[in-house]
């Protein structure tokens, strides 16, 4: 079953009763609502005047529902995860921590090959020349020692938004960077949720190693999935709608990310389900029963 995503952009009081999420609003004219907790995959809390009870937090965590908080710029800035995400968590941590350097380099090679291949397919779909990207995808070496990821990314974004001559991919850059930032933040939380559910440590990456990054492995594994955010944002830009400001309509489209259909292992699957297959295949690599991560093909 596809889990629901709830977005709260107005003041609200969130509590629980009878395994339901109970929503009450300070405005008397607004009627309260209840939603089954078992149906929820993600909750995004944007407004600073949202109150949530500890009882509800506990039930959401036990249901593996990701609770995402936003900052003053309305961008996701934190993700609440359970201390125990899997019944075999300790054993799985051990396999992850004992992964050899050569294995990690091979896994990163697979990840970047999949990312660049997806970028090539996306450019081709938009009528752009993708020959360079297709070639670079085949030239990625173990550990991506020649940094094909960065080379491909620069080429990809330069050609994807050619009709926006002032655009360059930068977190603090001009729109549609605002849309990309928001979408990537949702994807990052979704990836971290899947890793925790698989019994892996999101902070121990296969490539990313910054000591201040608590989601290094999520940043690794989400790379081939970024294309689905790019495609969604591209459609938003092409629709002619004003994308200078991240309004509620645009956020609603971006919050549909978990339900986007992707193709993985030859079958169509919602992105949220596909991500779980990816993280489980990653654990199998750490365990030694497989040498390949399952990634979606755009």
Secondary structure, 3 states (H helix, E strand, C coil): CCCEEEEECCCEEEEEECCEEEEECCCCCCCCEEEEHHHEEEEEECCCCEEECHHHHHHHHHCCCEEEEECCCCCEEEEECCCCCCCCHHHHHHHHHCCCHHHHHHHHHHHHHHHHHHHHHHHHHCCCCCHHHHHHHHHCCHHHCCCHHHHHHHHHHHHHCCCCCCCCCCCCCCCCHHHHHHHHHHHHHHHHHHHHHHCCCCCCCCCCCCCCCCCHHHHHHCHHHHHHHHHHHHHHHHCCCCCCCCCHHHHHHHCCHHHCEEEECCEEEEHHHHHHHHHHHHHHHHHCCCCCCCCECC
